[in-house]
Amino acid sequence: MIRIEGVSHRYGEREVLKDIDLSLVEDRVGVIGANGSGKSTLARLLNGLVVPSTGRVLVDGLDTARDGAGVRRKVAFVFSDPDAQIIMPTVAEDVAFSLRRLGLDKAEVAGRVSDVLVRFGLGGHADHPAHLLSSGQKQLLALASVLVTEPAVLVCDEPTTLLDLRNSRQVADLIAGLAQRVVLITHDLDLLHGWARVLVIDEGQVVADGPAEQSIAHYRSLMATGRPC
Amino acid sequence: MLTSTYQPGTSLLHRCGAGVKLLGLLVFSTLLVGFRSPVVVLVGFVLVVALYAVAGFGVRAVGGQAWPLRWFVLFLVPFQWWTGGWRMVVVVVGTLVVAVVGAAFVTLTTRVSDLLDVITRVLEPARKIGVDPDRAALLLALTIRAVPVIAATLHEARDARRARGLERSTRALVTPVVVRTIRHADRVGDALAARGIDD
C-alpha cells in the first residue's frame, strides 16, 4: 500500500502540492490534470525521486525520505522520453544493466533479459543498437528495463506522450496486462477507461477521486469551464 | 572507438574475452607508438586488416572506422610532410589511423557490458584510494550513450536552423544543442535515480 500523509511540496517559493492525504491500494490508479498541476511531482514522490517538503510518503511501510533505495527496489518509474532512460548501447545490455547490482550470475541475467525481451516483443532486437529503435520500441525497452527487476509497483509519467497512436496503444495494452500495481500519469484519457480509481489534480490539490468515468467527467468540466461539474 | 557499435558474431575473436582484447589493444598501441617505424605501422595495418577478416568484417568495415578521421588526416598529412617528410607522415598519421581502427575492432567484437565488467575489475584495487569502480564504469557507459544522442540533437538543431533561414548563425546551432544536452543530462540523472542505479 502507498500512503501519502499530509504531503506538501515546494520548488523554491512555488508550492506545487498542498496538503495531500491519500491511500493507494488499487491495482490501477490514474492521475490526470493540466500541465503544471503537480501530477508529475506527485508521481515522483512515489519512488523517492522527490522527497516532500512536509509530510511523508510510505510504500509498504518504507518511508521514501529515509529508505529511498528500498523504495526504489519496490517502485519502478518510467518517463515520457525513453531516450533519457536508455543507458547502454544495445537493447539486451540496457535491460541487463538494471540487474548489475543484484549480484546475479551471468546465466540468470541472460535468462531474465531474454524472457523480458520476448515478453515485450523485443526478442529479435537483443543485439540491436538501442538508439536505432522506433519510439514505441524504445518505450517498450524502457518498460522492460525497469520491469526486469520485478518491482511491486510501476509508476508511469506520461509514457505515451511521444508515441503515435499504434505505439501508444501497444504500450497501453502492455501496461494494462501487467501483474504489477500501476500508477499512470497521463493526458490520454482513453487509457483510463474502466480504471477503478482516477485522481484529478488541480493547482496542487486532489479535486476529484473516484472511478475513471466520474473523474474524467469532472476533469473535462474543469478544463472547459474552470469549474467542476 | 566509442562510436563503434557491437556487431554480433560467433568468430573466435567475438568469443575471446574482453580483458584479453583490451590488453592486446594496449600492447598493440604501445608498440605502434614506441617503435615509430613505417615498417611497424605497415605490419600493424596488415594485422588489423587480418583481424577484421577473421572476425567476418570486410575491407569496407576497416574504411568505415577510418572515415571519421578524414579531416584530421587531411590536416595532418601536409603538416607532417612539411615538418618531417614522408616518413613522418607514415609514422604519425599511420599510427593514428591504425590505432583507431584497431580500437574500433575491439568495440565491434565486444559488448560494452563486457568492457565495463573488465574496467570495474581493473579499477577494484583503486577503491582503497576512493575510486568507485561501478561509478567509473557507469560514467563510461553514459559517455558512450551520449554520442548518438548528441549527434541526433545536432542534426535536429541544424535542420531547425535551416528551417528558420539562419544557416550561417552559429548561435542558432550552438544554443539549442547546449540547452537540449543539459536538459537531456538532467533527465538521464532522474532516470538513473529512478532505476536505483546510484543507490
Interface residues (C-beta under 8 A of the other chain):
Chain A: N47 L49 G68 A69 R72 R73 A76 F77 F79 D81 D83 A84 Q85 I86 I87 M88 P89 T90 E93 A96 F97 S98 R100 R101 D127 P129 H131 S145 V146
Chain B: T5 Y6 P8 R111 V112 S113 D134 L138 A141 L142 I144 R145 P148 V149 A152 H184 R187 V188 D190 A191 L192 A193 A194 R195 G196 I197 D199
